[in-house]
């Protein structure tokens, strides 16, 4: 009688522990999926805004600076606003929520944004008056960055497997 009672207690404790562990794993996985989708949406919105700003900047640069209507120093100073990269700046540690290829593309895009900002700052604040070749290289850099933004947007918009399929993937 007492042996069956001990066996029952041990089996119920094992089942309770296994159930608690599985529930905890499913809850963690679900929270990670929610965090990933939230971060993906925020980064996607920010990159779309940067892409739109780069398109506007490219048009203004090609129409006004290259034709001599506006000085390059004036237009180079208004490339990006201080709050344009706030999502990435505040949540850079969450880049690990993405797969490696997507994370690498996002980091490369923001590195290029920083490089473009630095380049524009140097060209606008120094006493140097850039020639047409410098302006053409700057415009080409903006175009390449705009294309990179488009590729990152497409990558971020890709649909992932549904929640049910993802939950079952950890069992394999």
C-alpha positions in Angstrom: 0.0 0.0 0.0 2.7 2.4 1.0 4.9 1.5 -2.0 2.0 2.4 -4.4 1.5 5.6 -2.6 5.2 6.5 -3.0 5.1 5.5 -6.7 2.1 7.6 -7.2 3.7 10.6 -5.6 6.9 10.1 -7.6 5.0 9.7 -10.9 2.8 12.7 -10.2 5.9 14.8 -9.3 7.6 13.8 -12.5 4.5 14.6 -14.6 4.1 17.9 -12.9 7.8 18.8 -13.5 7.6 17.8 -17.1 4.4 19.7 -17.6 5.8 22.8 -15.9 9.0 22.5 -18.1 7.0 22.2 -21.3 4.7 25.0 -20.4 7.7 27.2 -19.5 9.4 26.4 -22.8 6.2 27.1 -24.8 5.7 30.4 -23.0 9.3 31.5 -23.6 9.0 30.5 -27.3 5.8 32.4 -27.6 7.2 35.5 -26.0 10.3 35.4 -28.3 8.0 35.2 -31.3 6.0 38.2 -30.1 9.2 40.2 -29.4 10.5 39.2 -32.9 7.4 40.4 -34.6 7.3 43.6 -32.6 10.9 44.4 -33.4 10.5 43.4 -37.0 7.6 45.8 -37.4 9.4 48.7 -35.7 12.6 48.2 -37.7 10.6 47.8 -40.9 8.7 51.1 -40.3 12.0 52.9 -39.5 13.8 51.6 -42.6 10.8 52.5 -44.8 10.9 56.0 -43.4 14.7 56.2 -44.1 14.1 54.8 -47.6 11.5 57.5 -48.3 13.8 60.2 -46.9 16.7 58.9 -49.1 14.4 59.0 -52.2 13.5 62.6 -51.4 17.1 63.5 -50.7 18.3 61.9 -53.9 15.8 63.8 -56.0 16.5 67.1 -54.3 20.3 66.5 -54.6 20.1 65.6 -58.3 17.7 68.4 -59.1 19.1 71.2 -57.0 22.8 70.6 -56.1 23.9 69.1 -59.4 22.3 71.9 -61.3 23.8 74.6 -59.0 20.5 75.9 -57.6 21.4 75.1 -54.0 24.8 74.8 -52.5 25.9 71.4 -51.5 26.7 72.4 -48.0 23.1 73.4 -47.4 21.6 70.2 -48.7 24.2 67.9 -47.1 23.3 69.3 -43.6 19.6 68.1 -43.9 20.3 64.5 -44.9 18.8 62.9 -41.8 17.0 64.2 -38.7 18.1 63.2 -35.1 15.1 60.8 -34.5 15.4 58.9 -37.8 17.3 56.0 -36.3 15.9 55.9 -32.8 14.4 52.3 -33.0 17.8 50.8 -34.0 19.7 53.0 -31.6 17.5 52.0 -28.6 17.1 48.3 -29.5 20.3 47.3 -31.2 20.7 44.5 -28.7 17.5 42.9 -30.1 19.1 42.3 -33.5 19.6 38.7 -32.4 15.9 38.0 -32.8 16.4 37.9 -36.5 18.1 35.1 -38.5 21.7 35.8 -39.3 21.3 36.9 -42.8 18.6 39.4 -42.0 20.5 40.7 -38.9 23.6 41.2 -41.1 21.7 43.1 -43.7 20.1 45.4 -41.1 23.4 46.1 -39.4 25.1 46.8 -42.8 22.3 49.1 -43.7 22.6 51.1 -40.5 26.4 51.1 -40.9 26.0 52.6 -44.3 23.5 55.2 -42.9 26.2 56.2 -40.4 28.8 56.4 -43.1 26.6 58.5 -45.3 25.9 60.9 -42.4 29.6 61.2 -41.7 30.4 61.7 -45.3 27.8 64.5 -45.6 29.0 66.1 -42.4 32.6 66.2 -43.6 31.6 67.5 -47.0 29.4 70.2 -45.6 31.4 71.5 -42.6 34.9 71.6 -44.0 36.1 74.6 -46.0 36.5 72.2 -48.9 34.4 72.9 -51.9 33.6 69.6 -53.4 33.9 69.3 -57.2 31.4 67.5 -59.5 33.2 64.2 -59.1 32.8 64.3 -55.3 29.1 65.2 -55.7 28.6 62.4 -58.2 30.2 59.9 -55.9 28.0 61.1 -53.0 24.9 60.8 -55.2 25.9 57.3 -56.2 26.5 56.4 -52.6 22.9 57.6 -51.8 21.5 55.5 -54.6 23.3 52.4 -53.5 22.1 53.0 -49.9 18.5 53.5 -51.2 18.7 50.2 -53.1 20.1 48.5 -50.0 17.2 49.8 -48.0 14.8 48.4 -50.5 16.4 44.9 -50.2 16.2 45.1 -46.4 12.6 46.1 -46.6 11.8 43.1 -48.8 13.7 40.8 -46.5 11.8 42.1 -43.4 8.4 41.8 -45.2 8.9 38.1 -45.9 6.4 36.0 -44.0 7.5 33.4 -41.5 5.8 30.1 -40.7 2.8 30.4 -38.5 2.9 30.2 -34.7 1.7 26.6 -34.7 4.3 25.4 -37.1 7.0 27.3 -35.2 5.9 25.8 -31.8 6.2 22.3 -33.2 9.6 22.9 -34.6 11.3 22.7 -31.2 10.0 19.2 -30.8 12.1 17.9 -33.7 
